[in-house]
Amino acid sequence: MTDAVSLKPELGRFGVWTPGPVSPDTAAEIEKLGYGALWVGGSPAADLDFAEPILAATESLQLATGIVNIWTAPAAEVAESYHRIEKAYPGRFLLGIGVGHPEHTEQYVKPLDALVDYLDALDAKTVPTSRRVIAALGPKVLRLSAQRSAGAHPYLTTPEHTASARGLVGNSVFLAPEHKVALTRDAAQARELGRQTVDFYLGLSNYVNNWRRLGFTAEEVASPGADRLIDAVVAHGTPDAIAARLTEHLELGADHVAIQVLGKPEDLVPTLADLAGPLGLTARG
């Protein structure tokens, strides 16, 4: 199935990316603040059993995976889970899939071919292209995302990458980058928070290669990561400054920005509340 998607998923301008499922109550708070989607990371299992409690606790919040790992979650089971969720909560679940990292996957061979095979399996189980997105950084997977899904969910990128991706995939393709935030005016503290998360990815070739394509030097992308790199992928400062940085993605072609809040779990909702006004969100209920 290679249909070019013209109907983009409706997730609003801003959503929230978390490294694993949040409680239904937290999801409800996120929705009330005006965020349009919750992206659940951490390579969730194929049963996607976290989905229904979150959707039951919310009214219109979109729920997406960011992302299901094709090596650990069999396509047939994921498809069954998708249809189960879609039947119960029509139009509110978006399936994000990706190939993960070669350094952490023993069977990581010809990842593009494996991704195509996985998409073929989803097609065979009638998972619609309009309700799935692909984790994409480089040109080959970005093109695939445009051909075989609603679009791309790039992770740990910059607005400059968003502009490049939009130019590559065209205007009809959904583009939803993730961007990290640290709500502090202390740049050193923000960079420390950023490095605690980003350091893991400095040893992963797909991210390092992407940053090099964006103009960062080998020294800047070596652990622990140069200030210029950390500042590029972690927005910090005042709520207004962070909102301005996140909005750059929209100005350069993104349809939606998934915000990952760094810090303690209890910082999530207060930070999102502080950002909601500057982001132009309207509280619900």
C-alpha positions as CSV (number, residue, x, y, z in Angstrom):
1,M,0.0,0.0,0.0
2,T,1.7,3.2,-1.1
3,D,-1.1,5.8,-0.9
4,A,0.1,9.4,-0.3
5,V,-1.8,10.6,2.7
6,S,-3.8,13.8,2.3
7,L,-5.8,13.6,5.5
8,K,-3.4,14.2,8.4
9,P,-4.1,13.0,11.9
10,E,-5.6,15.8,14.1
11,L,-3.5,16.0,17.2
12,G,-3.5,19.7,17.7
13,R,-0.4,21.9,17.7
14,F,1.2,20.5,20.8
15,G,1.2,17.2,22.7
16,V,3.2,15.5,25.4
17,W,5.8,12.8,25.1
18,T,6.5,10.6,28.1
19,P,9.0,7.8,28.5
20,G,6.3,5.3,29.4
21,P,2.6,5.3,30.2
22,V,1.3,7.9,32.7
23,S,-1.7,7.3,35.0
24,P,-5.1,7.9,33.6
25,D,-5.5,10.8,36.1
26,T,-2.3,12.4,34.7
27,A,-3.6,12.0,31.2
28,A,-6.8,13.7,32.2
29,E,-4.9,16.6,33.6
30,I,-2.8,16.9,30.4
31,E,-6.0,17.0,28.4
32,K,-7.6,19.7,30.6
33,L,-4.5,21.9,30.0
34,G,-5.3,21.9,26.3
35,Y,-2.6,19.5,24.9
36,G,-4.0,17.5,22.0
37,A,-2.1,14.2,22.3
38,L,-0.1,12.0,24.6
39,W,2.8,10.1,23.1
40,V,3.9,7.0,25.0
41,G,7.6,6.1,24.6
42,G,9.7,3.3,26.0
43,S,9.0,0.7,23.3
44,P,5.6,-0.5,24.7
45,A,4.7,-4.2,24.4
46,A,2.6,-5.4,21.5
47,D,-0.6,-5.8,23.6
48,L,-0.7,-2.0,24.1
49,D,-2.7,-2.6,27.3
50,F,-2.0,0.8,28.7
51,A,-4.2,2.5,26.1
52,E,-7.8,1.8,27.2
53,P,-7.5,3.1,30.7
54,I,-6.0,6.4,29.4
55,L,-8.6,6.8,26.7
56,A,-11.4,6.0,29.2
57,A,-10.2,8.7,31.5
58,T,-10.1,11.4,28.8
59,E,-12.6,12.7,26.3
60,S,-10.8,13.7,23.1
61,L,-7.1,13.3,23.9
62,Q,-5.3,11.5,21.1
63,L,-3.0,8.7,22.2
64,A,0.1,7.7,20.2
65,T,3.0,5.4,20.6
66,G,6.4,6.9,20.2
67,I,7.4,4.2,19.3
68,V,6.5,0.5,19.1
69,N,9.8,-1.3,18.3
70,I,9.4,-3.6,15.3
71,W,12.0,-6.0,16.7
72,T,10.2,-6.6,20.0
73,A,6.5,-6.2,19.2
74,P,5.2,-8.7,16.5
75,A,3.2,-6.9,13.8
76,A,0.3,-9.3,13.9
77,E,-0.2,-8.8,17.6
78,V,0.2,-5.0,17.3
79,A,-2.4,-5.0,14.6
80,E,-4.9,-6.9,16.8
81,S,-4.2,-4.4,19.6
82,Y,-4.8,-1.5,17.2
83,H,-8.1,-2.8,16.1
84,R,-9.2,-3.5,19.7
85,I,-8.4,0.1,20.7
86,E,-9.9,1.5,17.5
87,K,-13.2,-0.4,18.0
88,A,-13.5,0.9,21.6
89,Y,-12.3,4.5,20.9
90,P,-12.6,5.3,17.2
91,G,-10.2,7.7,15.8
92,R,-8.2,8.4,19.0
93,F,-5.2,6.1,18.7
94,L,-2.2,6.6,16.4
95,L,0.3,3.8,16.0
96,G,3.9,5.0,15.9
97,I,6.5,2.4,14.9
98,G,10.2,2.3,14.4
99,V,13.3,0.2,14.1
100,G,15.1,1.1,17.3
101,H,18.9,1.1,17.5
102,P,21.4,-1.2,15.9
103,E,23.6,-1.1,19.0
104,H,20.8,-2.6,21.1
105,T,19.3,-5.1,18.8
106,E,21.0,-8.4,18.0
107,Q,18.9,-9.1,15.0
108,Y,19.2,-5.6,13.6
109,V,19.9,-6.5,9.9
110,K,18.8,-4.3,6.9
111,P,16.5,-2.2,9.1
112,L,14.8,-0.5,6.1
113,D,13.9,-3.9,4.7
114,A,12.6,-5.1,8.1
115,L,10.5,-1.9,8.4
116,V,9.0,-2.5,5.0
117,D,8.2,-6.1,5.9
118,Y,6.5,-4.9,9.1
119,L,4.4,-2.3,7.2
120,D,3.4,-5.1,4.8
121,A,2.3,-7.2,7.8
122,L,0.2,-4.2,9.1
123,D,-1.3,-3.8,5.7
124,A,-2.3,-7.4,5.7
125,K,-4.1,-6.9,9.0
126,T,-5.8,-3.7,7.6
127,V,-4.1,-1.2,9.9
128,P,-4.8,2.0,7.9
129,T,-1.9,4.1,6.7
130,S,-3.7,7.2,8.0
131,R,-3.5,5.9,11.6
132,R,0.2,5.1,11.7
133,V,3.5,7.1,11.7
134,I,7.1,6.1,11.5
135,A,10.1,7.2,13.6
136,A,12.2,8.8,10.9
137,L,15.4,10.8,10.9
138,G,17.3,10.2,7.7
139,P,16.1,10.7,4.1
140,K,15.4,7.0,3.3
141,V,13.0,6.4,6.2
142,L,11.5,9.9,5.9
143,R,10.6,9.0,2.3
144,L,9.2,5.7,3.4
145,S,7.1,7.4,6.1
146,A,5.6,9.6,3.3
147,Q,4.8,6.6,1.1
148,R,3.6,4.0,3.7
149,S,2.1,6.0,6.6
150,A,0.5,9.2,7.7
151,G,4.0,10.7,8.2
152,A,7.0,10.9,10.5
153,H,7.7,11.2,14.2
154,P,11.4,12.4,14.4
155,Y,12.9,12.2,17.9
156,L,15.7,14.3,19.4
157,T,15.9,16.7,16.5
158,T,15.9,20.5,15.9
159,P,13.7,22.9,14.0
160,E,16.3,22.8,11.2
161,H,15.7,19.1,10.8
162,T,12.0,19.8,10.7
163,A,12.5,22.2,7.8
164,S,14.6,19.7,6.0
165,A,12.2,16.9,6.6
166,R,9.2,19.0,5.4
167,G,11.1,19.8,2.2
168,L,11.8,16.1,1.7
169,V,8.3,14.6,2.4
170,G,6.1,17.4,1.0
171,N,3.2,19.3,2.4
172,S,0.6,16.5,2.6
173,V,2.6,14.4,5.0
174,F,2.1,14.6,8.8
175,L,5.2,15.7,10.7
176,A,5.4,15.5,14.5
177,P,8.9,16.0,16.0
178,E,9.6,15.5,19.7
179,H,11.5,18.2,21.6
180,K,12.7,18.2,25.2
181,V,12.3,21.0,27.7
182,A,13.8,22.0,31.0
183,L,11.9,24.7,32.7
184,T,14.7,26.6,34.4
185,R,16.5,29.9,33.8
186,D,19.7,28.3,35.0
187,A,21.4,27.2,31.7
188,A,23.9,25.0,33.6
189,Q,21.1,23.2,35.4
190,A,19.2,22.8,32.1
191,R,22.2,21.4,30.3
192,E,22.8,18.9,33.2
193,L,19.3,17.7,32.9
194,G,19.6,17.5,29.2
195,R,22.8,15.5,29.4
196,Q,21.3,13.0,31.7
197,T,18.9,12.1,28.9
198,V,20.9,12.8,25.8
199,D,24.0,11.0,26.8
200,F,22.4,7.6,26.1
201,Y,21.8,8.7,22.4
202,L,25.4,9.9,21.9
203,G,26.4,6.3,21.5
204,L,23.8,5.5,18.9
205,S,24.8,5.8,15.3
206,N,21.4,6.8,13.8
207,Y,21.2,9.9,16.1
208,V,24.9,10.8,15.8
209,N,24.7,10.6,12.0
210,N,21.6,12.8,12.0
211,W,23.2,15.4,14.1
212,R,26.3,15.4,11.8
213,R,24.0,16.0,8.9
214,L,22.7,19.0,10.7
215,G,26.1,20.4,11.0
216,F,27.4,19.4,14.4
217,T,31.0,18.3,14.6
218,A,32.3,14.9,15.8
219,E,33.5,16.6,19.0
220,E,30.2,18.2,19.7
221,V,28.3,14.9,19.4
222,A,30.8,12.9,21.5
223,S,29.9,12.2,25.1
224,P,28.9,14.2,27.2
225,G,27.7,16.4,24.4
226,A,28.7,20.0,23.7
227,D,26.6,22.9,25.0
228,R,25.6,23.8,21.5
229,L,24.1,20.3,20.9
230,I,22.3,20.2,24.2
231,D,20.9,23.7,23.7
232,A,19.7,22.7,20.3
233,V,17.7,19.7,21.5
234,V,16.7,20.9,24.9
235,A,14.7,24.1,25.2
236,H,15.2,25.9,28.4
237,G,14.7,29.3,30.0
238,T,11.5,31.1,30.8
239,P,8.1,29.6,29.7
240,D,8.0,32.3,26.9
241,A,11.5,31.4,25.7
242,I,10.7,27.7,25.6
243,A,7.4,28.3,23.8
244,A,9.2,30.3,21.2
245,R,11.7,27.5,20.6
246,L,9.0,24.9,20.3
247,T,7.0,27.1,17.9
248,E,10.0,27.2,15.6
249,H,9.1,23.7,14.6
250,L,5.6,24.7,13.6
251,E,7.0,27.7,11.7
252,L,9.4,25.5,9.8
253,G,6.9,22.8,8.8
254,A,5.8,20.7,11.7
255,D,2.1,19.9,12.2
256,H,2.5,19.0,15.8
257,V,5.2,19.1,18.4
258,A,5.5,16.4,21.1
259,I,7.0,17.9,24.3
260,Q,9.1,15.9,26.6
261,V,9.5,17.4,30.1
262,L,12.8,16.7,31.7
263,G,13.2,16.4,35.5
264,K,11.2,14.6,38.2
265,P,7.9,12.9,37.4
266,E,6.1,15.3,39.7
267,D,7.4,18.2,37.6
268,L,5.5,17.0,34.5
269,V,2.0,18.6,35.0
270,P,3.2,21.8,36.7
271,T,5.7,22.4,33.8
272,L,3.0,21.7,31.2
273,A,0.7,24.1,33.1
274,D,3.4,26.9,33.0
275,L,3.9,26.3,29.3
276,A,0.2,26.1,28.3
277,G,-0.4,29.9,28.2
278,P,2.7,30.8,26.2
279,L,1.9,28.0,23.8
280,G,-1.5,29.5,23.2
281,L,-3.4,26.5,24.5
282,T,-7.0,26.8,25.8
283,A,-7.9,24.9,29.0
284,R,-10.8,22.5,28.8
285,G,-13.5,21.8,31.3
